[in-house]
Amino acid sequence: MFTLLQAAPGGGNMSFLLMMVIIFAIMWFFMIRPQQKKQKEIQNFRNSIARGTQIVTAGGIYGTVKDIDEAANTLKIEIANGICIKVDKGSVFATPQPLQ
């Protein structure tokens, strides 16, 4: 004996499609949107860097901006008295938080 399976009549595909749209909306709201917002904040911070700004690089190096080369997109930062290094502007992520 053979049993035939039939699709449920009346919109089985529509409910699946609606569920997928809802899942995507939830993922966008809780995962993608906050990440885009954070990236925009980091980019705004990088654009507002000026001489004398204290920064932290992606590698965890703390320093003070001494010179900005917009053409090469680099920063010259002083990490100790008289010791300067050149870093890519894209490697700067934050200002140091004050110790409490």
N, C-alpha and C positions, 0 to 999 in steps of 0.2 A: 504494500500500500504506500502510495506517495502522498505526502502532505504538501500542499502549495501555500507558500507564504505570500501574503499580499500586503502592500503598503496600507497604512491606516488612511482611510478616506478623509479628505477635507483638511489639507494644510499641514501635513507632517513636515514638509520641506520648509514651509514658512516659519514654523516655530523654531526649527534648527537654525535658520538664517537669522532670525531675531535674537536667539541666544548667542550666536557668534558675534553679532554687532554689540550686544550688551557687554560681553566679555572683553572685546576690544576697547570699548569706551572705558570700562573700569581700569584696564591695564594702562591706557593712555593717561587717565586722571591720576592714578597713584604711582606710576613709574616714569613715563616719558615726560610728562609736563613738569614735574619737579626737577628732573635732570636738566631740561632745557632752561628752566629758570635759573638754576645754579650756574650753568655755563654762561648765561647772559650776565650775571653778576660778576663772575670772574673776568669776563671780557671788559666790562665797564671799569673794573678796578685796574686792569692792565692799561687801559687807555688813559686813566687819570693819574698814573704814576708820574711824579715830578722829582726833581733833584731834592735830596734830603729825606725822601720817604724811606721808612724802614720796611723791609720786606722779608719774606721767607720763600726760598726756592723750593721746587719739587723735591730736591735732594735733601732738604732740611737745613740749608745754609742760611743763617741769619745775616743781614747786612743792611747797609744804607746806600741808597742810590747816589752815585757821584756824577755820572754822565749818562745821557741817553742818545743813542744813535738810531734815529727813526729810519734811515735808509737801510741799515743792516738789521733793524729790528732787534737790537741788542742793548743791554744795560751794563754799565761798569759799576760794580758794587764794591764798597769797602767792607771787608769782613773783620778786619782788625786794624789798629792804627798803622796806616801806611801800606796796608796789604789790600790790593784791589784785584778783582777777578772780573772777567767778561762772561756774561750769561745771556742766553736767548730770552727775549721778553716773554715768550710762551711758557717758560719754566717757572715763572713767578705766580704764586697762587694766593698769597695772603699777606696781611700785615701781622706782625707778632702780637700775640695777646699779652697784656701786662700781667706780671706775676702778682698773685694775691697772697 
